């Protein structure tokens, strides 16, 4: 297989996986497995807070490329569910910092476990070295995309 054909196959495969991960059926399956029914965007917010620590709402919105007004309702729903907390910023009392709450960390670990189980089922019988190699390739791609978008890699 040529380099171009391999890249084409990789691109199409990644697009298909991304589409499945963003789909309602997958979100519903993950919600059932982990016990938390959240849309993919809310999981992404929890992941971001878990990776980066407490952040201002404006910083969260900027990292996700959206306006504060569009991220605020999601954060309020997460706060009402007890998955994030809001506290005054000691450096600027006019601002609040949003942090992942212990229940949010538990929810995040629960969804990670559900995702790992999906991977375990899909990759049953696959050589662990091949899986590790695939993980390395995906991490390299993620790191490159994060640099391109000026977002710190996870």
Buried (B, 14 or more C-beta within 10 A) or exposed (E): EEEEEEEEEEEEEEEEEEEEBEEEEBBEEBBEBBEBEBBBEBBEBBBBBBEBEBBBBEBBBBBBEEEBEEBEEBBEBBBEBEBBBBEEEEEEEEEBBBBBBEBBBBBBEBBEEBBEEBEEEEEEEEEEEEEEEEEEEEEEEEEEEEEEEEBEEE
